[in-house]
């Protein structure tokens, strides 16, 4: 599935991954390929990307074990048809 992480200043990540864990308002949740369509507000926490298949942009990600992570203050996620866009601070 394709994931993009965008901030007002830059594109942090743009690539194909096998899974992503997101800090939702009511706790973390994981999205895998063919996840149902969703729009969700995000709270402060870490976006955790597992198994990067390919990426054209990969900035400011930190490695934590098997995850590449990015710390956010909040944001919003839209996921539909195996494509997720995360707008965050």
QUIJOVEN-V787925 format. One record per residue. N is the residue number from 1. PSI is psi in radians with two decimals (none if undefined). BURIAL is I if it has 16 or more other ideal C-beta (glycine too) atoms within 10 Angstrom, else O. D_CENTER is the distance of its C-alpha to the mean C-alpha in Angstrom with 1 decimal. Layout:
BEGIN
N:PSI:BURIAL:D_CENTER ; N:PSI:BURIAL:D_CENTER
END
This chain:
BEGIN
1:2.68:I:11.0 ; 2:2.31:O:9.6 ; 3:2.36:I:6.1 ; 4:2.31:I:6.7 ; 5:2.04:I:5.8 ; 6:2.42:I:9.3 ; 7:2.97:I:11.7 ; 8:-0.45:O:15.4 ; 9:-0.49:O:16.5 ; 10:2.85:O:14.4 ; 11:2.05:O:11.7 ; 12:-0.73:I:9.7 ; 13:2.47:I:8.1 ; 14:1.82:I:9.4 ; 15:-3.11:I:10.1 ; 16:2.31:O:10.8 ; 17:2.87:I:9.5 ; 18:-0.49:O:11.2 ; 19:2.79:I:8.8 ; 20:2.45:I:5.6 ; 21:2.27:I:6.8 ; 22:2.44:I:6.2 ; 23:1.56:I:9.3 ; 24:2.93:O:11.2 ; 25:-0.49:O:14.7 ; 26:0.43:O:16.5 ; 27:2.94:O:14.6 ; 28:2.58:O:11.6 ; 29:2.67:O:10.8 ; 30:2.50:O:9.7 ; 31:2.32:I:9.1 ; 32:3.03:O:11.3 ; 33:2.50:O:13.0 ; 34:0.41:O:15.1 ; 35:2.59:I:13.5 ; 36:2.65:O:15.4 ; 37:2.43:O:14.6 ; 38:2.55:O:13.1 ; 39:2.24:O:12.8 ; 40:2.45:I:11.9 ; 41:2.57:O:12.5 ; 42:2.63:I:10.5 ; 43:3.12:O:12.6 ; 44:2.51:O:12.8 ; 45:-2.78:I:11.3 ; 46:2.33:I:8.9 ; 47:2.20:I:5.3 ; 48:2.10:I:6.7 ; 49:2.23:I:6.5 ; 50:2.40:O:9.8 ; 51:1.28:O:12.3 ; 52:2.10:O:11.4 ; 53:-0.81:O:14.0 ; 54:2.64:O:14.2 ; 55:2.54:I:12.8 ; 56:-0.44:O:14.7 ; 57:2.29:O:13.0 ; 58:1.42:I:11.8 ; 59:2.53:O:12.9 ; 60:0.34:O:13.0 ; 61:2.50:I:10.9 ; 62:2.46:O:13.1 ; 63:2.21:O:14.3 ; 64:1.67:O:14.9 ; 65:-2.18:O:16.7 ; 66:0.00:O:14.9 ; 67:2.53:I:11.4 ; 68:2.25:I:10.0 ; 69:2.73:I:8.8 ; 70:2.18:I:8.3 ; 71:2.27:O:10.4 ; 72:2.77:I:10.2 ; 73:-0.29:O:13.2 ; 74:3.04:O:11.9 ; 75:-2.74:I:10.7 ; 76:2.57:O:10.1 ; 77:2.41:I:8.1 ; 78:2.23:O:10.1 ; 79:2.24:I:10.1 ; 80:2.42:O:13.4 ; 81:0.82:O:15.2 ; 82:0.49:O:12.4 ; 83:2.18:O:10.5 ; 84:2.35:I:7.4 ; 85:2.16:O:7.4 ; 86:2.02:I:5.8 ; 87:2.14:I:9.1 ; 88:2.94:I:9.6 ; 89:none:O:12.5
END
